[in-house]
Amino acid sequence: MSTRSRRPEQSAGPTRSQQPGQSRQSRQPRQSRQSKPHRRPRRDPARTVAFEALRAVDERDAYANLVLPPLLRKARGEQGFQGRDAALATELVYGTLRWQGTYDAVIAECVDRPLRAVDPPVLDVLSLGAHQLLGTRIPGHAAVSATVELARAVLGDGRAKFVNAVLRRIAADDLDGWLERIAPPYDADPEEHLALRHAHPRWVVSALWDALGGGRADIEQLLDADNERPEVTLVARPGRISTEDLRAEAGRAVGPGESVGPGEPGEPREPGESGRSDAGAAGSAGAAETPAEPGRWSPYAVRLADGGDPGALTAVRENRAGVQDEGSQLVALALAHAPLDGGGDTRWLDACAGPGGKAALLGALAAGRGASLVAAEKQRHRAGLVARTLEGNPGPYAVVIADGTRPAWRPGSFDRVLVDVPCTGLGALRRRPEARWRRRPEDLAGFAPLQRALLREALRAVRVGGVVAYATCSPHLAETRAVVDDVVKALGADGGGAERLDAREQLPGVPALGAGPDIQLWPHLHGTDAMYLALLRRTA
Ligand SMILES: C[S@@+](CC[C@H](N)C(=O)[O-])C[C@H]1O[C@@H](n2cnc3c(N)ncnc32)[C@H](O)[C@@H]1O
């Protein structure tokens, strides 16, 4: 519970305030006779959990997909908290956070002061109310009354009155009506129009559009896809479990409904929140006809369209399978298949391995070829996650704590190197609802030197004829092509050399990979995170 929460004062009631010798009238001021008896606010469990999660995200910069699962687990232990409450709480948290910028613009129209002058907990309750009113099928009167009750419980009566007044103003129109008012016409300012209509910061719209190209329809499809719930995808690690066996196990074990299962190893968990338009049905998710589908592109992928709890699968608990977006699987597969020029193919490196999803797939693929994997990670605790994820790998491997910009290995030590660099994560906005509002354009400048240094050292680590895969979970051109161009150019100037391979050739059957030679995956085109991949072969 938020430390700012307050219980409203209890009403003593007229009879308890009477004292002997006092007339009833003298102790009962006119005002109190007319007001309703003061009652305790009803605590709606789903909205209370949602509010607590929003406070944690707001106050402590927490990640929603990390704070929500323990809150749900705790609430489940309390009387009366059911699966439908968990589904509703999840939908409310994810929807409210994703649409935060748009809801803020609506709320700003309905309050008589700048938003920064509204107390953050009050703003959280207002956003929660705005999402119910504008982004779900919850009837307006129910959304207002339940949110005002929440406000009474967590903010007190005075502020609940303010919440009530603001929500009534918001409820006077639907989302389309509000967007007509707050968003400029497309022709007047396309980026601002799209930013408000699709709930992305303007600079993110601009960056995504630069990377995607195309016209209005293309960028709108991408922005819409960012606002959808991603499927949970598993990877069947080759040599450890077949895709068919994983599908069978997942089909048997994973039930429909809300998911609070693990995300990629050590990553924020992947929630099974309802899509934005499904909130009215939250908690009544029906059984999927076929819960475990094959992947679209990766031969090792199994898609759980309905979420479920992958952590409950024995194969996942035993590391034979894991939760992994198909885009990440494709990056590992493309590196594993890229043609080398001469030499051996026995020494593979993952230079930025934490938390270990790609390393585990690479390790399994390497084992199948008689190669070994070194998985390096700078942060000790993340190296621990890598070690856990690789446990049981069928072939030789080592996990090392190492700084990829000052490597412990000699130049030319490896045949294949993956460098999946730290980045803004603008390619994974579907999974991290608050990330788009937290990131700033200045963050790019912070990552730029590290990304270049890591790629430079990866190219030094690979032998002549060997291949480096440079990957990011961001399509931002400053983190993708600009890095590769700069580093390849500088290598040439230093007397080295690297040629770009056509990465599309390593992913036969995957459409819409762009003009090459590097590839950019997209949520709306491939159903994956927006992963970028360049393949570089050392020539000198
Ligand atoms: C994008 S993540 C890698 C994700 C990973 N490939 C996977 O699939 O699970 C980048 C990782 O690089 C690590 N890192 C950051 N700076 C590093 C450095 N100088 N050397 C090695 N690793 C670094 C981060 O701690 C983070 O774990």
Ligand as a Chemical Component Dictionary entry (heavy atoms), coordinates in Angstrom:
data_LIG
# 
_chem_comp.id                   LIG 
_chem_comp.type                 NON-POLYMER 
_chem_comp.pdbx_formal_charge   0 
_chem_comp.three_letter_code    LIG 
# 
loop_
_chem_comp_atom.comp_id 
_chem_comp_atom.atom_id 
_chem_comp_atom.alt_atom_id 
_chem_comp_atom.type_symbol 
_chem_comp_atom.charge 
_chem_comp_atom.model_Cartn_x 
_chem_comp_atom.model_Cartn_y 
_chem_comp_atom.model_Cartn_z 
_chem_comp_atom.pdbx_ordinal 
LIG C1  C1  C 0  20.839 -6.249  -24.884 1  
LIG S1  S1  S 1  21.510 -7.057  -23.531 2  
LIG C2  C2  C 0  21.937 -8.602  -24.205 3  
LIG C3  C3  C 0  20.767 -9.564  -24.260 4  
LIG C4  C4  C 0  21.216 -10.999 -24.499 5  
LIG N1  N1  N 0  21.929 -11.142 -25.749 6  
LIG C5  C5  C 0  20.080 -11.967 -24.467 7  
LIG O1  O1  O 0  19.591 -12.379 -25.525 8  
LIG O2  O2  O -1 19.662 -12.354 -23.382 9  
LIG C6  C6  C 0  23.060 -6.291  -23.355 10 
LIG C7  C7  C 0  23.899 -6.844  -22.234 11 
LIG O3  O3  O 0  25.201 -6.301  -22.348 12 
LIG C8  C8  C 0  25.723 -6.103  -21.062 13 
LIG N2  N2  N 0  26.852 -5.159  -21.155 14 
LIG C9  C9  C 0  26.817 -3.816  -21.059 15 
LIG N3  N3  N 0  28.051 -3.306  -21.214 16 
LIG C10 C10 C 0  28.878 -4.358  -21.428 17 
LIG C11 C11 C 0  30.276 -4.476  -21.637 18 
LIG N4  N4  N 0  31.070 -3.409  -21.673 19 
LIG N5  N5  N 0  30.778 -5.710  -21.785 20 
LIG C12 C12 C 0  29.984 -6.804  -21.752 21 
LIG N6  N6  N 0  28.672 -6.744  -21.532 22 
LIG C13 C13 C 0  28.108 -5.537  -21.378 23 
LIG C14 C14 C 0  24.536 -5.631  -20.282 24 
LIG O4  O4  O 0  24.751 -5.812  -18.900 25 
LIG C15 C15 C 0  23.431 -6.499  -20.846 26 
LIG O5  O5  O 0  23.309 -7.648  -20.085 27 
# 
loop_
_chem_comp_bond.comp_id 
_chem_comp_bond.atom_id_1 
_chem_comp_bond.atom_id_2 
_chem_comp_bond.value_order 
_chem_comp_bond.pdbx_ordinal 
LIG C1  S1  SING 1  
LIG S1  C2  SING 2  
LIG S1  C6  SING 3  
LIG C2  C3  SING 4  
LIG C3  C4  SING 5  
LIG C4  N1  SING 6  
LIG C4  C5  SING 7  
LIG C5  O1  DOUB 8  
LIG C5  O2  SING 9  
LIG C6  C7  SING 10 
LIG C7  O3  SING 11 
LIG C7  C15 SING 12 
LIG O3  C8  SING 13 
LIG C8  N2  SING 14 
LIG C8  C14 SING 15 
LIG N2  C9  SING 16 
LIG N2  C13 SING 17 
LIG C9  N3  DOUB 18 
LIG N3  C10 SING 19 
LIG C10 C11 SING 20 
LIG C10 C13 DOUB 21 
LIG C11 N4  SING 22 
LIG C11 N5  DOUB 23 
LIG N5  C12 SING 24 
LIG C12 N6  DOUB 25 
LIG N6  C13 SING 26 
LIG C14 O4  SING 27 
LIG C14 C15 SING 28 
LIG C15 O5  SING 29 
# 
